[in-house]
């Protein structure tokens, strides 16, 4: 930690802050917590020369919280008497409720600063400051001098500690000590933390006093009600052996669960709880006059009965008459005395435990990333949120490590209580802006709560029109939680609540984080499985491809050996016969046949070499090939074809390719057509479905459907062309198809009405 009171510390912080604003790396001169707060301020659009501190006239300066804090403030004021230190008490929204400044000089100093009751000092309004930062990080904070983000606060040194409700754990407010930076002492943080704990203890004592008063009032009411025939023993479960033996552990749990439900209501409620051995328990809850609810229980040994009335929070049924105890009643006791709020907390705690238990069973049932995200949404709606959207990196869906969120997140799951919410639908690619709660949650590596979306400018900036429609649908609050595991962020989970539910509270942050953390482990396991499965599939495909390649090589070698051996064998026979009978040999005829066999061998070797080199041409050798010009040139220079060639050309059809290879395809197709045509051959060029199309059509016997793929294999001839005197090398069509594939095109054969075959080469059109 830098001592900002020293000149070196001030200079180092000033340089670090300037580097931070310029987007440059910041050295170790800044504490991690302060640097994180600076980043939140920058994302929130705060500038050092302007802060938006707002006065709130509706603060509660005389409530229960302030009542508990005043004695501690008095004691704290006496402790810092004679020191230029002021104490401020703020609520959970960083609004100052009480301000203590014992020294006149301190009061004068405070009057010159924007530190007065009613002013709010959240980080979103005032930048990095002890009050706002302690609330944002939910822990004590010490901010000195140049560590403040706003220029107006840089003469201050402040230490603040959050104050939590001892029962619910919610943050009720913040206690702050402030002084000029030159008088600051690191012991301020320990002092303010101790004072905050004292206020928490006072809050707990207030609750205890109310509990005792509630019990006394209830016991007094019970004594007045004895004439109704309700016999009660001392509070708690029955103490005598006979009574205790009649209430099993399971029965007690059922009764306590129903008692928690009844105690959460603020009115009279009656419930019948079925127990074991055919018995029932009658539970009666009623206010005791001190804002508390008392619950009585009577065990009935008679026939089992169903619950006749259940009282839930927010539901006010007609108040039934208080029933008298049945004749068979054996035991009755005062079961519980509690505030409705405490009862609701018990119900919430039980509901949350139940939700987490269900999440552990239902999330991660498969090793599929998308399905796991959907399971998280299904578990959370409607028990925790009204709408849930799960956004993951596309790389996670492919089984890879996630990309940064600025690369975009894919919404893989969306579930809600109703349709038409206007939220991003599944499949949408979202690029969260830095000001959005989603981006801030990723940067802070913790969930972000937005109580009122309609006034949240950072959230609105993402898509103002869509956000307005979302608010119009009734959605009002949001928790954005980063899905993190192994120190990396896989995506973001968005929990929304609408008008059918209350807004999220701070307590909900921990539950949202727990749900998302459980899902994150399952999503990461599914991602790893996807990655390993993809690698396994690729290896299997590579093995299959290699096996097929080896099979093709083996067949190719066999066919090539046969094709080469045939002319060699014929040449050898002719030469051996000439050697045995030189006088009977016609030398000219021998040479003519020998040269014919040599030409055939040379053609086969040339085609084999070309077949091996197809696809080796670099992309830089590709040119714009005018297919019309190519067809005209190639057909005009062919001499000796047995059948005439007619052209059917559409001008201006260009394709990207290696010209010599496209010429070779057309030449091979023309050779094949001339061998099979009966009267004529037609060469056509046109555009078709965004592709350049070159076709060669003959009017011969055509190609049977069963042979249309087979003829593109090396050394394949149809029965009508088996004679090598009129046939080619058997490689022409194989070479043509390989050239087509190397150019990202296709070559296929189809019928040519009324008869014949039409070979169609399709290539991508060249860019204009």
Beta strands, then each sheet from edge to edge (+ up, - down):
strand 1: 86-91
strand 2: 96-100
strand 3: 141-144
strand 4: 156-164
strand 5: 171-180
strand 6: 269-274
strand 7: 280-287
strand 8: 292-300
strand 9: 329-339
strand 10: 387-392
strand 11: 409-416
strand 12: 429-430
strand 13: 448-450
strand 14: 477-485
strand 15: 488-497
strand 16: 623-626
strand 17: 644-649
strand 18: 654-657
strand 19: 680-688
strand 20: 691-698
strand 21: 746-751
strand 22: 757-764
sheet 1: 2+ 1- 5+ 4- 3+
sheet 2: 6+ 7- 8+ 9-
sheet 3: 12+ 11- 10+ 15- 14+ 13-
sheet 4: 16+ 18-
sheet 5: 17+ 19+ 20- 22+ 21-
end
